[in-house]
């Protein structure tokens, strides 16, 4: 429902409201799990899903499935890339493990 609200309330073509991509971050306190979903307008399922769960044998490590996640530059800044400085945003396993540590702390 959250993703639909953002897409429905930012119709394409609006200069300041053209939401092209949504990241949903779901945090499950009971299972200590974090799920990050990447959604595009008009898609019925997430384009990319990353799941971050605690490592069963090491409380300081996280299992990350589905990484990396790339977010196109054009969908964030609403303009084409210009030159070599403009790049897509890419989040790898280490980035998602950092997200989990920030949610739950170093030791659970």
ChimeraX commands (.cxc) that place a marker at each C-alpha (Angstrom):
marker #1 position 0.00,0.00,0.00 radius 0.5
marker #1 position 2.88,2.40,0.75 radius 0.5
marker #1 position 4.41,2.03,-2.70 radius 0.5
marker #1 position 1.02,2.51,-4.37 radius 0.5
marker #1 position 0.47,5.75,-2.43 radius 0.5
marker #1 position 3.76,7.20,-3.67 radius 0.5
marker #1 position 3.16,6.19,-7.26 radius 0.5
marker #1 position -0.50,7.29,-7.22 radius 0.5
marker #1 position 0.30,10.69,-5.70 radius 0.5
marker #1 position 3.16,11.54,-8.07 radius 0.5
marker #1 position 1.80,11.23,-11.59 radius 0.5
marker #1 position 4.36,10.96,-14.40 radius 0.5
marker #1 position 5.30,14.23,-16.02 radius 0.5
marker #1 position 5.05,16.38,-12.92 radius 0.5
marker #1 position 8.31,18.33,-12.65 radius 0.5
marker #1 position 8.73,17.70,-8.91 radius 0.5
marker #1 position 6.61,14.65,-8.27 radius 0.5
marker #1 position 7.67,12.05,-10.82 radius 0.5
marker #1 position 8.53,9.18,-8.48 radius 0.5
marker #1 position 10.10,6.51,-10.68 radius 0.5
marker #1 position 11.47,4.14,-8.08 radius 0.5
marker #1 position 10.60,3.20,-4.52 radius 0.5
marker #1 position 12.67,1.38,-1.92 radius 0.5
marker #1 position 10.63,-0.33,0.77 radius 0.5
marker #1 position 12.52,-1.36,3.89 radius 0.5
marker #1 position 10.71,-3.91,6.02 radius 0.5
marker #1 position 12.05,-4.61,9.50 radius 0.5
marker #1 position 10.80,-7.68,11.39 radius 0.5
marker #1 position 11.55,-7.26,15.09 radius 0.5
marker #1 position 10.54,-10.84,15.95 radius 0.5
marker #1 position 12.93,-12.55,13.50 radius 0.5
marker #1 position 15.58,-9.80,13.33 radius 0.5
marker #1 position 15.20,-9.77,9.56 radius 0.5
marker #1 position 15.39,-6.82,7.16 radius 0.5
marker #1 position 13.96,-6.94,3.63 radius 0.5
marker #1 position 14.67,-4.22,1.07 radius 0.5
marker #1 position 12.48,-4.15,-2.04 radius 0.5
marker #1 position 13.09,-2.08,-5.17 radius 0.5
marker #1 position 9.87,-1.18,-7.01 radius 0.5
marker #1 position 9.28,0.48,-10.38 radius 0.5
marker #1 position 6.09,2.17,-11.52 radius 0.5
marker #1 position 3.71,-0.28,-13.21 radius 0.5
marker #1 position 5.37,-3.46,-11.94 radius 0.5
marker #1 position 3.27,-5.96,-9.98 radius 0.5
marker #1 position 6.24,-7.40,-8.08 radius 0.5
marker #1 position 9.52,-5.98,-6.79 radius 0.5
marker #1 position 12.31,-5.63,-9.37 radius 0.5
marker #1 position 14.91,-6.62,-6.77 radius 0.5
marker #1 position 14.62,-7.97,-3.23 radius 0.5
marker #1 position 17.46,-8.17,-0.72 radius 0.5
marker #1 position 16.97,-10.17,2.49 radius 0.5
marker #1 position 19.26,-9.65,5.48 radius 0.5
marker #1 position 19.11,-12.21,8.29 radius 0.5
marker #1 position 21.30,-12.99,11.28 radius 0.5
marker #1 position 24.03,-15.56,10.74 radius 0.5
marker #1 position 23.00,-18.63,12.78 radius 0.5
marker #1 position 26.53,-19.32,14.06 radius 0.5
marker #1 position 28.04,-15.86,14.41 radius 0.5
marker #1 position 26.07,-13.06,16.05 radius 0.5
marker #1 position 28.37,-10.40,14.54 radius 0.5
marker #1 position 27.66,-11.39,10.94 radius 0.5
marker #1 position 24.67,-11.14,8.61 radius 0.5
marker #1 position 23.53,-13.26,5.71 radius 0.5
marker #1 position 22.66,-11.11,2.70 radius 0.5
marker #1 position 20.71,-12.61,-0.21 radius 0.5
marker #1 position 19.89,-10.78,-3.44 radius 0.5
marker #1 position 22.69,-8.18,-3.42 radius 0.5
marker #1 position 23.91,-6.14,-5.15 radius 0.5
marker #1 position 21.05,-3.73,-5.77 radius 0.5
marker #1 position 21.58,-1.11,-8.48 radius 0.5
marker #1 position 19.45,2.03,-8.65 radius 0.5
marker #1 position 19.65,3.89,-11.95 radius 0.5
marker #1 position 20.99,7.44,-11.70 radius 0.5
marker #1 position 18.19,8.71,-13.93 radius 0.5
marker #1 position 15.48,7.43,-11.56 radius 0.5
marker #1 position 16.92,9.29,-8.59 radius 0.5
marker #1 position 17.98,12.59,-10.14 radius 0.5
marker #1 position 15.33,12.68,-12.92 radius 0.5
marker #1 position 17.86,13.57,-15.63 radius 0.5
marker #1 position 20.25,11.65,-17.89 radius 0.5
marker #1 position 23.81,10.97,-16.83 radius 0.5
marker #1 position 26.26,13.69,-17.84 radius 0.5
marker #1 position 29.89,12.68,-18.05 radius 0.5
marker #1 position 31.75,10.14,-15.96 radius 0.5
marker #1 position 30.84,11.55,-12.56 radius 0.5
marker #1 position 27.18,10.55,-12.77 radius 0.5
marker #1 position 26.83,6.88,-11.89 radius 0.5
marker #1 position 24.16,4.48,-10.76 radius 0.5
marker #1 position 23.84,3.85,-7.03 radius 0.5
marker #1 position 24.99,0.33,-6.22 radius 0.5
marker #1 position 24.56,-1.25,-2.80 radius 0.5
marker #1 position 26.54,-4.43,-2.13 radius 0.5
marker #1 position 26.47,-7.05,0.64 radius 0.5
marker #1 position 28.61,-4.91,2.95 radius 0.5
marker #1 position 26.20,-1.98,2.59 radius 0.5
marker #1 position 23.23,-4.16,3.54 radius 0.5
marker #1 position 25.12,-5.71,6.47 radius 0.5
marker #1 position 25.78,-2.16,7.69 radius 0.5
marker #1 position 22.05,-1.44,7.43 radius 0.5
marker #1 position 21.31,-4.47,9.62 radius 0.5
marker #1 position 23.95,-3.48,12.19 radius 0.5
marker #1 position 22.40,-0.02,12.38 radius 0.5
marker #1 position 18.98,-1.56,12.97 radius 0.5
marker #1 position 20.02,-4.16,15.53 radius 0.5
marker #1 position 23.47,-3.18,16.83 radius 0.5
marker #1 position 26.73,-5.11,16.60 radius 0.5
marker #1 position 25.53,-7.97,18.81 radius 0.5
marker #1 position 21.97,-9.17,19.04 radius 0.5
marker link #1:1,2 radius 0.2
marker link #1:2,3 radius 0.2
marker link #1:3,4 radius 0.2
marker link #1:4,5 radius 0.2
marker link #1:5,6 radius 0.2
marker link #1:6,7 radius 0.2
marker link #1:7,8 radius 0.2
marker link #1:8,9 radius 0.2
marker link #1:9,10 radius 0.2
marker link #1:10,11 radius 0.2
marker link #1:11,12 radius 0.2
marker link #1:12,13 radius 0.2
marker link #1:13,14 radius 0.2
marker link #1:14,15 radius 0.2
marker link #1:15,16 radius 0.2
marker link #1:16,17 radius 0.2
marker link #1:17,18 radius 0.2
marker link #1:18,19 radius 0.2
marker link #1:19,20 radius 0.2
marker link #1:20,21 radius 0.2
marker link #1:21,22 radius 0.2
marker link #1:22,23 radius 0.2
marker link #1:23,24 radius 0.2
marker link #1:24,25 radius 0.2
marker link #1:25,26 radius 0.2
marker link #1:26,27 radius 0.2
marker link #1:27,28 radius 0.2
marker link #1:28,29 radius 0.2
marker link #1:29,30 radius 0.2
marker link #1:30,31 radius 0.2
marker link #1:31,32 radius 0.2
marker link #1:32,33 radius 0.2
marker link #1:33,34 radius 0.2
marker link #1:34,35 radius 0.2
marker link #1:35,36 radius 0.2
marker link #1:36,37 radius 0.2
marker link #1:37,38 radius 0.2
marker link #1:38,39 radius 0.2
marker link #1:39,40 radius 0.2
marker link #1:40,41 radius 0.2
marker link #1:41,42 radius 0.2
marker link #1:42,43 radius 0.2
marker link #1:43,44 radius 0.2
marker link #1:44,45 radius 0.2
marker link #1:45,46 radius 0.2
marker link #1:46,47 radius 0.2
marker link #1:47,48 radius 0.2
marker link #1:48,49 radius 0.2
marker link #1:49,50 radius 0.2
marker link #1:50,51 radius 0.2
marker link #1:51,52 radius 0.2
marker link #1:52,53 radius 0.2
marker link #1:53,54 radius 0.2
marker link #1:54,55 radius 0.2
marker link #1:55,56 radius 0.2
marker link #1:56,57 radius 0.2
marker link #1:57,58 radius 0.2
marker link #1:58,59 radius 0.2
marker link #1:59,60 radius 0.2
marker link #1:60,61 radius 0.2
marker link #1:61,62 radius 0.2
marker link #1:62,63 radius 0.2
marker link #1:63,64 radius 0.2
marker link #1:64,65 radius 0.2
marker link #1:65,66 radius 0.2
marker link #1:66,67 radius 0.2
marker link #1:67,68 radius 0.2
marker link #1:68,69 radius 0.2
marker link #1:69,70 radius 0.2
marker link #1:70,71 radius 0.2
marker link #1:71,72 radius 0.2
marker link #1:72,73 radius 0.2
marker link #1:73,74 radius 0.2
marker link #1:74,75 radius 0.2
marker link #1:75,76 radius 0.2
marker link #1:76,77 radius 0.2
marker link #1:77,78 radius 0.2
marker link #1:78,79 radius 0.2
marker link #1:79,80 radius 0.2
marker link #1:80,81 radius 0.2
marker link #1:81,82 radius 0.2
marker link #1:82,83 radius 0.2
marker link #1:83,84 radius 0.2
marker link #1:84,85 radius 0.2
marker link #1:85,86 radius 0.2
marker link #1:86,87 radius 0.2
marker link #1:87,88 radius 0.2
marker link #1:88,89 radius 0.2
marker link #1:89,90 radius 0.2
marker link #1:90,91 radius 0.2
marker link #1:91,92 radius 0.2
marker link #1:92,93 radius 0.2
marker link #1:93,94 radius 0.2
marker link #1:94,95 radius 0.2
marker link #1:95,96 radius 0.2
marker link #1:96,97 radius 0.2
marker link #1:97,98 radius 0.2
marker link #1:98,99 radius 0.2
marker link #1:99,100 radius 0.2
marker link #1:100,101 radius 0.2
marker link #1:101,102 radius 0.2
marker link #1:102,103 radius 0.2
marker link #1:103,104 radius 0.2
marker link #1:104,105 radius 0.2
marker link #1:105,106 radius 0.2
marker link #1:106,107 radius 0.2
marker link #1:107,108 radius 0.2
view
